[in-house]
Amino acid sequence: APVFAEARYCARLPENNAAGALVLRVRAWDADWGQNERLRYRLGEGWVRGATLSSSLSVQAETG
């Protein structure tokens, strides 16, 4: 299973943050070899103040 650099990640955003601004960088690695060691990141669905997370945030799948 992948191992994350931190057990939990947390970020606070300033109001009116610029679109496309980096919010948080997540790091993980996998001990497997070859194709099985590649990781893909995604944002788990959740809600903040009546809106889905994915309506406000995105994740670069290859880099986290």
N, CA, C and O atoms as a Tripos MOL2 file, in Angstrom:
@<TRIPOS>MOLECULE
protein
  256   255    64     0     0
PROTEIN
NO_CHARGES

@<TRIPOS>ATOM
      1 N           0.8370   -1.1910    0.0000 N.3       1 ALA1
      2 CA          0.0000    0.0000    0.0000 C.3       1 ALA1
      3 C           0.8790    1.2510    0.0000 C.2       1 ALA1
      4 O           1.9770    1.2270    0.5570 O.2       1 ALA1
      5 N           0.4220    2.3270   -0.6070 N.am      2 PRO2
      6 CA          1.1900    3.5780   -0.5940 C.3       2 PRO2
      7 C           1.3990    4.0940    0.8290 C.2       2 PRO2
      8 O           0.5730    3.8870    1.7180 O.2       2 PRO2
      9 N           2.5200    4.7650    1.0080 N.am      3 VAL3
     10 CA          2.8520    5.3780    2.2940 C.3       3 VAL3
     11 C           2.9340    6.8840    2.0700 C.2       3 VAL3
     12 O           3.6530    7.3510    1.1870 O.2       3 VAL3
     13 N           2.2010    7.6320    2.8680 N.am      4 PHE4
     14 CA          2.2010    9.0890    2.7420 C.3       4 PHE4
     15 C           3.2360    9.6980    3.6820 C.2       4 PHE4
     16 O           3.4880    9.1700    4.7640 O.2       4 PHE4
     17 N           3.8310   10.8070    3.2650 N.am      5 ALA5
     18 CA          4.8370   11.4910    4.0650 C.3       5 ALA5
     19 C           4.2540   11.9960    5.3800 C.2       5 ALA5
     20 O           4.9670   12.0660    6.3810 O.2       5 ALA5
     21 N           2.9850   12.3450    5.3940 N.am      6 GLU6
     22 CA          2.2960   12.8200    6.5910 C.3       6 GLU6
     23 C           1.0820   11.9350    6.8560 C.2       6 GLU6
     24 O           0.4550   11.4460    5.9150 O.2       6 GLU6
     25 N           0.7500   11.7300    8.1080 N.am      7 ALA7
     26 CA         -0.4330   10.9400    8.4460 C.3       7 ALA7
     27 C          -1.7140   11.6900    8.1010 C.2       7 ALA7
     28 O          -2.7290   11.0780    7.7670 O.2       7 ALA7
     29 N          -1.6610   13.0180    8.1830 N.am      8 ARG8
     30 CA         -2.8340   13.8440    7.8900 C.3       8 ARG8
     31 C          -2.3550   15.1590    7.2920 C.2       8 ARG8
     32 O          -1.3410   15.7120    7.7170 O.2       8 ARG8
     33 N          -3.0790   15.6460    6.3230 N.am      9 TYR9
     34 CA         -2.7510   16.9200    5.6850 C.3       9 TYR9
     35 C          -3.8580   17.9200    5.9770 C.2       9 TYR9
     36 O          -5.0380   17.5700    5.9860 O.2       9 TYR9
     37 N          -3.4720   19.1560    6.2150 N.am     10 CYS10
     38 CA         -4.4380   20.2010    6.5080 C.3      10 CYS10
     39 C          -3.9440   21.4970    5.8630 C.2      10 CYS10
     40 O          -2.7490   21.7930    5.8890 O.2      10 CYS10
     41 N          -4.8560   22.2560    5.2930 N.am     11 ALA11
     42 CA         -4.4910   23.5310    4.6790 C.3      11 ALA11
     43 C          -5.5640   24.5600    4.9780 C.2      11 ALA11
     44 O          -6.7490   24.2360    5.0510 O.2      11 ALA11
     45 N          -5.1420   25.7910    5.1480 N.am     12 ARG12
     46 CA         -6.0590   26.9190    5.3010 C.3      12 ARG12
     47 C          -5.8670   27.8240    4.1080 C.2      12 ARG12
     48 O          -4.7420   28.1240    3.7080 O.2      12 ARG12
     49 N          -6.9660   28.2500    3.5520 N.am     13 LEU13
     50 CA         -6.9100   29.0900    2.3590 C.3      13 LEU13
     51 C          -7.3340   30.5020    2.6850 C.2      13 LEU13
     52 O          -8.3000   30.7090    3.4200 O.2      13 LEU13
     53 N          -6.6210   31.4810    2.1440 N.am     14 PRO14
     54 CA         -7.0890   32.8490    2.3150 C.3      14 PRO14
     55 C          -8.3500   33.0620    1.4790 C.2      14 PRO14
     56 O          -8.5260   32.4360    0.4340 O.2      14 PRO14
     57 N          -9.2060   33.9330    1.9400 N.am     15 GLU15
     58 CA        -10.4000   34.2640    1.1710 C.3      15 GLU15
     59 C          -9.9690   34.8970   -0.1460 C.2      15 GLU15
     60 O          -8.9920   35.6450   -0.1960 O.2      15 GLU15
     61 N         -10.6980   34.5960   -1.2020 N.am     16 ASN16
     62 CA        -10.4020   35.1220   -2.5370 C.3      16 ASN16
     63 C          -9.0290   34.6750   -3.0520 C.2      16 ASN16
     64 O          -8.3310   35.4420   -3.7150 O.2      16 ASN16
     65 N          -8.6510   33.4420   -2.7450 N.am     17 ASN17
     66 CA         -7.4070   32.8750   -3.2510 C.3      17 ASN17
     67 C          -7.4510   32.8520   -4.7780 C.2      17 ASN17
     68 O          -8.5030   32.5860   -5.3600 O.2      17 ASN17
     69 N          -6.3380   33.1230   -5.4230 N.am     18 ALA18
     70 CA         -6.2850   33.1690   -6.8890 C.3      18 ALA18
     71 C          -6.5510   31.7880   -7.4850 C.2      18 ALA18
     72 O          -6.0860   30.7800   -6.9540 O.2      18 ALA18
     73 N          -7.2890   31.7440   -8.5740 N.am     19 ALA19
     74 CA         -7.5520   30.4920   -9.2730 C.3      19 ALA19
     75 C          -6.2410   29.8750   -9.7320 C.2      19 ALA19
     76 O          -5.3820   30.5700  -10.2750 O.2      19 ALA19
     77 N          -6.0850   28.5860   -9.5200 N.am     20 GLY20
     78 CA         -4.8790   27.8790   -9.9320 C.3      20 GLY20
     79 C          -3.7420   27.9390   -8.9380 C.2      20 GLY20
     80 O          -2.6870   27.3550   -9.1870 O.2      20 GLY20
     81 N          -3.9180   28.6250   -7.8160 N.am     21 ALA21
     82 CA         -2.8550   28.7400   -6.8130 C.3      21 ALA21
     83 C          -2.6320   27.3950   -6.1200 C.2      21 ALA21
     84 O          -3.5780   26.6460   -5.8780 O.2      21 ALA21
     85 N          -1.3790   27.1030   -5.8080 N.am     22 LEU22
     86 CA         -1.0480   25.8930   -5.0680 C.3      22 LEU22
     87 C          -1.5530   26.0330   -3.6410 C.2      22 LEU22
     88 O          -1.2920   27.0350   -2.9740 O.2      22 LEU22
     89 N          -2.2710   25.0280   -3.1820 N.am     23 VAL23
     90 CA         -2.8310   25.0500   -1.8350 C.3      23 VAL23
     91 C          -2.0440   24.1320   -0.9140 C.2      23 VAL23
     92 O          -1.7240   24.4970    0.2170 O.2      23 VAL23
     93 N          -1.7370   22.9430   -1.4040 N.am     24 LEU24
     94 CA         -1.1070   21.9240   -0.5760 C.3      24 LEU24
     95 C          -0.4180   20.9210   -1.4790 C.2      24 LEU24
     96 O          -0.9380   20.5860   -2.5430 O.2      24 LEU24
     97 N           0.7330   20.4410   -1.0740 N.am     25 ARG25
     98 CA          1.4270   19.3950   -1.8180 C.3      25 ARG25
     99 C           1.4290   18.1280   -0.9650 C.2      25 ARG25
    100 O           1.8160   18.1500    0.2040 O.2      25 ARG25
    101 N           0.9950   17.0380   -1.5660 N.am     26 VAL26
    102 CA          0.9110   15.7420   -0.8980 C.3      26 VAL26
    103 C           1.9960   14.8470   -1.4700 C.2      26 VAL26
    104 O           2.1950   14.8070   -2.6840 O.2      26 VAL26
    105 N           2.7010   14.1250   -0.5980 N.am     27 ARG27
    106 CA          3.7500   13.2240   -1.0680 C.3      27 ARG27
    107 C           3.4820   11.8150   -0.5630 C.2      27 ARG27
    108 O           3.1170   11.6110    0.5940 O.2      27 ARG27
    109 N           3.6700   10.8510   -1.4520 N.am     28 ALA28
    110 CA          3.5120    9.4400   -1.0890 C.3      28 ALA28
    111 C           4.4220    8.6150   -1.9800 C.2      28 ALA28
    112 O           4.8770    9.0900   -3.0200 O.2      28 ALA28
    113 N           4.6840    7.3930   -1.5780 N.am     29 TRP29
    114 CA          5.4690    6.4700   -2.3800 C.3      29 TRP29
    115 C           4.9780    5.0570   -2.1420 C.2      29 TRP29
    116 O           4.2860    4.7760   -1.1640 O.2      29 TRP29
    117 N           5.3440    4.1840   -3.0440 N.am     30 ASP30
    118 CA          4.9220    2.7900   -2.9730 C.3      30 ASP30
    119 C           6.1480    1.9210   -3.1650 C.2      30 ASP30
    120 O           6.9740    2.2110   -4.0300 O.2      30 ASP30
    121 N           6.2860    0.8690   -2.3870 N.am     31 ALA31
    122 CA          7.4580    0.0000   -2.4200 C.3      31 ALA31
    123 C           7.4300   -0.9960   -3.5790 C.2      31 ALA31
    124 O           8.4100   -1.7080   -3.7950 O.2      31 ALA31
    125 N           6.3340   -1.0600   -4.3220 N.am     32 ASP32
    126 CA          6.2560   -1.9680   -5.4670 C.3      32 ASP32
    127 C           7.2170   -1.5240   -6.5670 C.2      32 ASP32
    128 O           7.8180   -0.4530   -6.4800 O.2      32 ASP32
    129 N           7.3580   -2.3490   -7.5960 N.am     33 TRP33
    130 CA          8.2500   -2.0490   -8.7150 C.3      33 TRP33
    131 C           7.4590   -1.8560   -9.9940 C.2      33 TRP33
    132 O           6.3310   -2.3350  -10.1180 O.2      33 TRP33
    133 N           8.0510   -1.1570  -10.9370 N.am     34 GLY34
    134 CA          7.4730   -1.0030  -12.2570 C.3      34 GLY34
    135 C           6.1490   -0.2730  -12.2360 C.2      34 GLY34
    136 O           5.9730    0.7010  -11.5040 O.2      34 GLY34
    137 N           5.2150   -0.7530  -13.0470 N.am     35 GLN35
    138 CA          3.9040   -0.1110  -13.1830 C.3      35 GLN35
    139 C           3.1690   -0.0540  -11.8500 C.2      35 GLN35
    140 O           2.4120    0.8860  -11.6080 O.2      35 GLN35
    141 N           3.3750   -1.0270  -10.9910 N.am     36 ASN36
    142 CA          2.6530   -1.0780   -9.7100 C.3      36 ASN36
    143 C           3.1260   -0.0280   -8.7050 C.2      36 ASN36
    144 O           2.4430    0.2240   -7.7120 O.2      36 ASN36
    145 N           4.2780    0.5820   -8.9460 N.am     37 GLU37
    146 CA          4.7550    1.6060   -8.0110 C.3      37 GLU37
    147 C           4.2040    2.9930   -8.3370 C.2      37 GLU37
    148 O           4.3690    3.9230   -7.5470 O.2      37 GLU37
    149 N           3.5500    3.1420   -9.4960 N.am     38 ARG38
    150 CA          3.0010    4.4370   -9.8890 C.3      38 ARG38
    151 C           1.7700    4.7600   -9.0520 C.2      38 ARG38
    152 O           0.9140    3.9050   -8.8260 O.2      38 ARG38
    153 N           1.6970    5.9870   -8.6040 N.am     39 LEU39
    154 CA          0.5690    6.4480   -7.8010 C.3      39 LEU39
    155 C          -0.2600    7.4430   -8.6030 C.2      39 LEU39
    156 O           0.2620    8.1850   -9.4350 O.2      39 LEU39
    157 N          -1.5430    7.4430   -8.3380 N.am     40 ARG40
    158 CA         -2.4480    8.4580   -8.8900 C.3      40 ARG40
    159 C          -3.2100    9.0460   -7.7090 C.2      40 ARG40
    160 O          -3.7460    8.3220   -6.8710 O.2      40 ARG40
    161 N          -3.2430   10.3480   -7.6640 N.am     41 TYR41
    162 CA         -3.9100   11.0570   -6.5810 C.3      41 TYR41
    163 C          -5.2870   11.5110   -7.0330 C.2      41 TYR41
    164 O          -5.5070   11.7830   -8.2130 O.2      41 TYR41
    165 N          -6.2090   11.5890   -6.0850 N.am     42 ARG42
    166 CA         -7.5250   12.1430   -6.3750 C.3      42 ARG42
    167 C          -8.0840   12.7290   -5.0840 C.2      42 ARG42
    168 O          -7.7020   12.3420   -3.9790 O.2      42 ARG42
    169 N          -8.9790   13.6530   -5.2590 N.am     43 LEU43
    170 CA         -9.6320   14.3060   -4.1330 C.3      43 LEU43
    171 C         -10.8660   13.5090   -3.7620 C.2      43 LEU43
    172 O         -11.7450   13.3000   -4.5980 O.2      43 LEU43
    173 N         -10.9430   13.0630   -2.5240 N.am     44 GLY44
    174 CA        -12.1470   12.3800   -2.0580 C.3      44 GLY44
    175 C         -13.2930   13.3690   -2.0050 C.2      44 GLY44
    176 O         -13.0980   14.5350   -1.6590 O.2      44 GLY44
    177 N         -14.4720   12.9170   -2.3410 N.am     45 GLU45
    178 CA        -15.6070   13.8460   -2.3920 C.3      45 GLU45
    179 C         -16.0340   14.2420   -0.9910 C.2      45 GLU45
    180 O         -16.0720   13.4060   -0.0880 O.2      45 GLU45
    181 N         -16.3420   15.4640   -0.8160 N.am     46 GLY46
    182 CA        -16.8100   16.0060    0.4530 C.3      46 GLY46
    183 C         -17.5090   17.3280    0.1970 C.2      46 GLY46
    184 O         -17.5770   17.8070   -0.9340 O.2      46 GLY46
    185 N         -18.0200   17.8970    1.2510 N.am     47 TRP47
    186 CA        -18.7810   19.1380    1.1470 C.3      47 TRP47
    187 C         -18.2050   20.1910    2.0860 C.2      47 TRP47
    188 O         -17.7800   19.8820    3.1990 O.2      47 TRP47
    189 N         -18.1970   21.4310    1.6240 N.am     48 VAL48
    190 CA        -17.8040   22.5750    2.4400 C.3      48 VAL48
    191 C         -18.8160   23.6770    2.1870 C.2      48 VAL48
    192 O         -18.9460   24.1640    1.0640 O.2      48 VAL48
    193 N         -19.5190   24.0630    3.2110 N.am     49 ARG49
    194 CA        -20.5040   25.1490    3.1290 C.3      49 ARG49
    195 C         -21.4820   24.9720    1.9620 C.2      49 ARG49
    196 O         -21.7610   25.9190    1.2260 O.2      49 ARG49
    197 N         -21.9880   23.7700    1.8060 N.am     50 GLY50
    198 CA        -23.0120   23.5060    0.8080 C.3      50 GLY50
    199 C         -22.5170   23.2600   -0.6040 C.2      50 GLY50
    200 O         -23.3310   23.0770   -1.5100 O.2      50 GLY50
    201 N         -21.2090   23.2480   -0.8210 N.am     51 ALA51
    202 CA        -20.6560   22.9960   -2.1540 C.3      51 ALA51
    203 C         -19.6890   21.8150   -2.0930 C.2      51 ALA51
    204 O         -19.0340   21.5910   -1.0750 O.2      51 ALA51
    205 N         -19.6080   21.0680   -3.1850 N.am     52 THR52
    206 CA        -18.6750   19.9480   -3.2170 C.3      52 THR52
    207 C         -17.2390   20.4630   -3.2710 C.2      52 THR52
    208 O         -16.9790   21.5420   -3.8030 O.2      52 THR52
    209 N         -16.3100   19.6860   -2.7180 N.am     53 LEU53
    210 CA        -14.8980   20.0640   -2.7760 C.3      53 LEU53
    211 C         -14.4280   20.1960   -4.2180 C.2      53 LEU53
    212 O         -13.6790   21.1150   -4.5480 O.2      53 LEU53
    213 N         -14.8660   19.2800   -5.0770 N.am     54 SER54
    214 CA        -14.4000   19.2890   -6.4600 C.3      54 SER54
    215 C         -14.8870   20.5050   -7.2460 C.2      54 SER54
    216 O         -14.3660   20.7790   -8.3270 O.2      54 SER54
    217 N         -15.8700   21.2350   -6.7320 N.am     55 SER55
    218 CA        -16.2980   22.4520   -7.4090 C.3      55 SER55
    219 C         -15.3400   23.6110   -7.1350 C.2      55 SER55
    220 O         -15.3870   24.6300   -7.8240 O.2      55 SER55
    221 N         -14.4740   23.4590   -6.1360 N.am     56 SER56
    222 CA        -13.5460   24.5310   -5.7720 C.3      56 SER56
    223 C         -12.0780   24.1430   -5.8660 C.2      56 SER56
    224 O         -11.2150   25.0080   -6.0160 O.2      56 SER56
    225 N         -11.7870   22.8390   -5.7780 N.am     57 LEU57
    226 CA        -10.4020   22.3640   -5.7590 C.3      57 LEU57
    227 C         -10.1950   21.2920   -6.8130 C.2      57 LEU57
    228 O         -11.1350   20.6050   -7.2120 O.2      57 LEU57
    229 N          -8.9570   21.1590   -7.2560 N.am     58 SER58
    230 CA         -8.5950   20.0620   -8.1390 C.3      58 SER58
    231 C          -7.2470   19.5180   -7.7060 C.2      58 SER58
    232 O          -6.4890   20.1870   -7.0040 O.2      58 SER58
    233 N          -6.9590   18.2980   -8.1310 N.am     59 VAL59
    234 CA         -5.7280   17.6240   -7.7650 C.3      59 VAL59
    235 C          -5.0280   17.1780   -9.0440 C.2      59 VAL59
    236 O          -5.6630   16.6340   -9.9460 O.2      59 VAL59
    237 N          -3.7370   17.4070   -9.1190 N.am     60 GLN60
    238 CA         -2.9710   16.8800  -10.2280 C.3      60 GLN60
    239 C          -2.7490   15.3930   -9.9700 C.2      60 GLN60
    240 O          -2.0050   15.0190   -9.0630 O.2      60 GLN60
    241 N          -3.3890   14.5560  -10.7630 N.am     61 ALA61
    242 CA         -3.4140   13.1170  -10.5150 C.3      61 ALA61
    243 C          -2.0370   12.4740  -10.4900 C.2      61 ALA61
    244 O          -1.8170   11.5360   -9.7230 O.2      61 ALA61
    245 N          -1.1170   12.9430  -11.2940 N.am     62 GLU62
    246 CA          0.2080   12.3210  -11.3780 C.3      62 GLU62
    247 C           1.1790   12.7990  -10.3010 C.2      62 GLU62
    248 O           2.0860   12.0600   -9.9180 O.2      62 GLU62
    249 N           1.0020   14.0190   -9.8110 N.am     63 THR63
    250 CA          1.9930   14.5970   -8.8960 C.3      63 THR63
    251 C           1.4740   14.8580   -7.4880 C.2      63 THR63
    252 O           2.2590   15.1050   -6.5720 O.2      63 THR63
    253 N           0.1700   14.8050   -7.3120 N.am     64 GLY64
    254 CA         -0.3970   15.1020   -6.0060 C.3      64 GLY64
    255 C          -0.4570   16.5790   -5.7570 C.2      64 GLY64
    256 O          -0.9110   17.0090   -4.6970 O.2      64 GLY64
@<TRIPOS>BOND
     1     1     2 1
     2     2     3 1
     3     3     4 2
     4     3     5 am
     5     5     6 1
     6     6     7 1
     7     7     8 2
     8     7     9 am
     9     9    10 1
    10    10    11 1
    11    11    12 2
    12    11    13 am
    13    13    14 1
    14    14    15 1
    15    15    16 2
    16    15    17 am
    17    17    18 1
    18    18    19 1
    19    19    20 2
    20    19    21 am
    21    21    22 1
    22    22    23 1
    23    23    24 2
    24    23    25 am
    25    25    26 1
    26    26    27 1
    27    27    28 2
    28    27    29 am
    29    29    30 1
    30    30    31 1
    31    31    32 2
    32    31    33 am
    33    33    34 1
    34    34    35 1
    35    35    36 2
    36    35    37 am
    37    37    38 1
    38    38    39 1
    39    39    40 2
    40    39    41 am
    41    41    42 1
    42    42    43 1
    43    43    44 2
    44    43    45 am
    45    45    46 1
    46    46    47 1
    47    47    48 2
    48    47    49 am
    49    49    50 1
    50    50    51 1
    51    51    52 2
    52    51    53 am
    53    53    54 1
    54    54    55 1
    55    55    56 2
    56    55    57 am
    57    57    58 1
    58    58    59 1
    59    59    60 2
    60    59    61 am
    61    61    62 1
    62    62    63 1
    63    63    64 2
    64    63    65 am
    65    65    66 1
    66    66    67 1
    67    67    68 2
    68    67    69 am
    69    69    70 1
    70    70    71 1
    71    71    72 2
    72    71    73 am
    73    73    74 1
    74    74    75 1
    75    75    76 2
    76    75    77 am
    77    77    78 1
    78    78    79 1
    79    79    80 2
    80    79    81 am
    81    81    82 1
    82    82    83 1
    83    83    84 2
    84    83    85 am
    85    85    86 1
    86    86    87 1
    87    87    88 2
    88    87    89 am
    89    89    90 1
    90    90    91 1
    91    91    92 2
    92    91    93 am
    93    93    94 1
    94    94    95 1
    95    95    96 2
    96    95    97 am
    97    97    98 1
    98    98    99 1
    99    99   100 2
   100    99   101 am
   101   101   102 1
   102   102   103 1
   103   103   104 2
   104   103   105 am
   105   105   106 1
   106   106   107 1
   107   107   108 2
   108   107   109 am
   109   109   110 1
   110   110   111 1
   111   111   112 2
   112   111   113 am
   113   113   114 1
   114   114   115 1
   115   115   116 2
   116   115   117 am
   117   117   118 1
   118   118   119 1
   119   119   120 2
   120   119   121 am
   121   121   122 1
   122   122   123 1
   123   123   124 2
   124   123   125 am
   125   125   126 1
   126   126   127 1
   127   127   128 2
   128   127   129 am
   129   129   130 1
   130   130   131 1
   131   131   132 2
   132   131   133 am
   133   133   134 1
   134   134   135 1
   135   135   136 2
   136   135   137 am
   137   137   138 1
   138   138   139 1
   139   139   140 2
   140   139   141 am
   141   141   142 1
   142   142   143 1
   143   143   144 2
   144   143   145 am
   145   145   146 1
   146   146   147 1
   147   147   148 2
   148   147   149 am
   149   149   150 1
   150   150   151 1
   151   151   152 2
   152   151   153 am
   153   153   154 1
   154   154   155 1
   155   155   156 2
   156   155   157 am
   157   157   158 1
   158   158   159 1
   159   159   160 2
   160   159   161 am
   161   161   162 1
   162   162   163 1
   163   163   164 2
   164   163   165 am
   165   165   166 1
   166   166   167 1
   167   167   168 2
   168   167   169 am
   169   169   170 1
   170   170   171 1
   171   171   172 2
   172   171   173 am
   173   173   174 1
   174   174   175 1
   175   175   176 2
   176   175   177 am
   177   177   178 1
   178   178   179 1
   179   179   180 2
   180   179   181 am
   181   181   182 1
   182   182   183 1
   183   183   184 2
   184   183   185 am
   185   185   186 1
   186   186   187 1
   187   187   188 2
   188   187   189 am
   189   189   190 1
   190   190   191 1
   191   191   192 2
   192   191   193 am
   193   193   194 1
   194   194   195 1
   195   195   196 2
   196   195   197 am
   197   197   198 1
   198   198   199 1
   199   199   200 2
   200   199   201 am
   201   201   202 1
   202   202   203 1
   203   203   204 2
   204   203   205 am
   205   205   206 1
   206   206   207 1
   207   207   208 2
   208   207   209 am
   209   209   210 1
   210   210   211 1
   211   211   212 2
   212   211   213 am
   213   213   214 1
   214   214   215 1
   215   215   216 2
   216   215   217 am
   217   217   218 1
   218   218   219 1
   219   219   220 2
   220   219   221 am
   221   221   222 1
   222   222   223 1
   223   223   224 2
   224   223   225 am
   225   225   226 1
   226   226   227 1
   227   227   228 2
   228   227   229 am
   229   229   230 1
   230   230   231 1
   231   231   232 2
   232   231   233 am
   233   233   234 1
   234   234   235 1
   235   235   236 2
   236   235   237 am
   237   237   238 1
   238   238   239 1
   239   239   240 2
   240   239   241 am
   241   241   242 1
   242   242   243 1
   243   243   244 2
   244   243   245 am
   245   245   246 1
   246   246   247 1
   247   247   248 2
   248   247   249 am
   249   249   250 1
   250   250   251 1
   251   251   252 2
   252   251   253 am
   253   253   254 1
   254   254   255 1
   255   255   256 2
@<TRIPOS>SUBSTRUCTURE
     1 ALA1         2 RESIDUE 1 A ALA
     2 PRO2         6 RESIDUE 1 A PRO
     3 VAL3        10 RESIDUE 1 A VAL
     4 PHE4        14 RESIDUE 1 A PHE
     5 ALA5        18 RESIDUE 1 A ALA
     6 GLU6        22 RESIDUE 1 A GLU
     7 ALA7        26 RESIDUE 1 A ALA
     8 ARG8        30 RESIDUE 1 A ARG
     9 TYR9        34 RESIDUE 1 A TYR
    10 CYS10       38 RESIDUE 1 A CYS
    11 ALA11       42 RESIDUE 1 A ALA
    12 ARG12       46 RESIDUE 1 A ARG
    13 LEU13       50 RESIDUE 1 A LEU
    14 PRO14       54 RESIDUE 1 A PRO
    15 GLU15       58 RESIDUE 1 A GLU
    16 ASN16       62 RESIDUE 1 A ASN
    17 ASN17       66 RESIDUE 1 A ASN
    18 ALA18       70 RESIDUE 1 A ALA
    19 ALA19       74 RESIDUE 1 A ALA
    20 GLY20       78 RESIDUE 1 A GLY
    21 ALA21       82 RESIDUE 1 A ALA
    22 LEU22       86 RESIDUE 1 A LEU
    23 VAL23       90 RESIDUE 1 A VAL
    24 LEU24       94 RESIDUE 1 A LEU
    25 ARG25       98 RESIDUE 1 A ARG
    26 VAL26      102 RESIDUE 1 A VAL
    27 ARG27      106 RESIDUE 1 A ARG
    28 ALA28      110 RESIDUE 1 A ALA
    29 TRP29      114 RESIDUE 1 A TRP
    30 ASP30      118 RESIDUE 1 A ASP
    31 ALA31      122 RESIDUE 1 A ALA
    32 ASP32      126 RESIDUE 1 A ASP
    33 TRP33      130 RESIDUE 1 A TRP
    34 GLY34      134 RESIDUE 1 A GLY
    35 GLN35      138 RESIDUE 1 A GLN
    36 ASN36      142 RESIDUE 1 A ASN
    37 GLU37      146 RESIDUE 1 A GLU
    38 ARG38      150 RESIDUE 1 A ARG
    39 LEU39      154 RESIDUE 1 A LEU
    40 ARG40      158 RESIDUE 1 A ARG
    41 TYR41      162 RESIDUE 1 A TYR
    42 ARG42      166 RESIDUE 1 A ARG
    43 LEU43      170 RESIDUE 1 A LEU
    44 GLY44      174 RESIDUE 1 A GLY
    45 GLU45      178 RESIDUE 1 A GLU
    46 GLY46      182 RESIDUE 1 A GLY
    47 TRP47      186 RESIDUE 1 A TRP
    48 VAL48      190 RESIDUE 1 A VAL
    49 ARG49      194 RESIDUE 1 A ARG
    50 GLY50      198 RESIDUE 1 A GLY
    51 ALA51      202 RESIDUE 1 A ALA
    52 THR52      206 RESIDUE 1 A THR
    53 LEU53      210 RESIDUE 1 A LEU
    54 SER54      214 RESIDUE 1 A SER
    55 SER55      218 RESIDUE 1 A SER
    56 SER56      222 RESIDUE 1 A SER
    57 LEU57      226 RESIDUE 1 A LEU
    58 SER58      230 RESIDUE 1 A SER
    59 VAL59      234 RESIDUE 1 A VAL
    60 GLN60      238 RESIDUE 1 A GLN
    61 ALA61      242 RESIDUE 1 A ALA
    62 GLU62      246 RESIDUE 1 A GLU
    63 THR63      250 RESIDUE 1 A THR
    64 GLY64      254 RESIDUE 1 A GLY
